Amino acid sequence: QVQLVESGGGLVQPGGSLRLSCSASGITFSSYVMGWYRQAPGKQREMVALISSGTPRFDNLAKSVKGRFTISRDNAKNTVYLRMNSLTPEDTAVYYCYAESGVQKYWGEGTLVTVSS
């Protein structure tokens, strides 16, 4: 059974930072492209960041988060991270962990990030 479990969300003030973690099980983690999507209230789910499975490692970040967010992975721990700096209220959303290998795609249940003073 595949499980993607997010953690690290919460309430943060504008300008603050958070680090999200996603622990994966039931998949050959190192073979999967991993990533983060988010969905704000009343909006469609959008890609935030993706990181490749192989080496050299490639990542793809949405324009809105470039320079502020960083994605990384630790294959030994089956975990992908999203470091978020300089958060703004526009970053408020449910953040979902994502795993993809070919036609196999999996989602976590999400973790809520609220940026508010």
C-alpha positions in Angstrom: 0.0 0.0 0.0 1.4 3.3 -1.1 1.4 6.1 1.5 2.6 9.7 1.2 2.4 11.4 4.6 3.0 15.1 4.8 4.0 17.1 7.9 5.3 20.5 8.8 2.3 22.7 7.9 0.9 25.3 10.2 0.4 28.9 10.8 3.2 31.3 10.0 3.5 35.1 9.8 4.3 36.8 6.5 8.0 36.7 5.8 8.4 33.6 7.8 9.6 30.1 6.9 8.4 26.5 7.1 9.8 23.2 6.0 7.4 20.6 4.8 8.3 16.9 4.8 6.7 14.0 2.9 7.6 10.5 4.0 6.8 7.8 1.4 6.2 4.1 1.8 5.1 1.3 -0.5 7.1 2.6 -3.5 10.7 2.4 -4.7 11.3 5.9 -3.7 14.5 6.5 -5.6 12.7 5.7 -8.9 10.0 8.3 -8.5 9.8 11.9 -9.4 8.7 13.6 -6.3 7.0 16.9 -5.8 4.7 19.3 -4.2 1.4 20.8 -5.4 -0.9 23.2 -3.6 -4.5 24.2 -3.7 -5.7 27.5 -2.4 -9.3 28.1 -1.5 -11.4 28.5 -4.6 -8.5 27.8 -6.9 -7.2 24.8 -8.9 -4.4 22.7 -7.7 -1.1 23.9 -9.1 2.4 22.5 -9.3 4.8 24.1 -6.8 8.0 22.0 -7.2 9.2 18.8 -8.7 12.5 17.0 -8.3 13.8 14.3 -10.5 14.6 10.7 -9.5 18.0 10.3 -11.1 21.3 12.0 -11.0 22.2 14.6 -11.8 19.2 15.9 -9.9 16.9 18.3 -11.6 14.2 20.4 -10.1 11.4 22.4 -11.5 9.8 25.2 -9.5 6.8 27.4 -10.2 7.6 30.9 -11.2 5.7 32.2 -8.1 8.0 30.4 -5.7 11.4 30.6 -7.5 14.0 32.1 -5.2 11.9 31.5 -2.1 11.2 27.7 -2.1 13.6 24.8 -2.4 12.8 21.2 -3.0 15.2 18.4 -1.9 15.0 14.7 -1.3 16.7 12.1 0.8 16.5 8.7 -0.8 17.9 7.0 2.3 15.0 8.3 4.3 12.3 8.0 1.6 11.5 11.6 2.2 11.1 14.8 0.1 11.2 18.2 1.6 10.0 21.7 0.6 11.7 24.5 2.3 9.6 27.7 2.1 11.1 31.1 2.8 9.7 34.6 2.6 6.1 33.3 2.8 3.3 35.6 1.8 -0.5 35.3 2.3 -0.7 34.2 -1.3 1.1 31.0 -0.3 -1.8 30.0 1.9 -3.0 26.6 0.7 -3.2 22.9 1.3 0.1 21.4 0.1 0.1 17.9 -1.3 3.0 15.5 -1.8 3.2 13.9 -5.2 5.0 10.9 -6.5 5.2 9.8 -10.2 6.8 7.0 -12.1 5.5 6.5 -15.6 1.8 6.1 -15.4 1.8 5.6 -11.6 0.9 8.7 -9.7 0.2 9.1 -6.0 -0.9 11.8 -3.8 -0.7 12.5 -0.1 -3.7 13.9 1.8 -2.2 17.3 2.2 -1.0 19.6 4.9 -2.4 23.1 5.5 -0.1 26.1 5.4 -1.6 29.4 6.5 0.3 32.6 6.2 -1.3 35.3 8.2 -0.4 38.0 10.8 
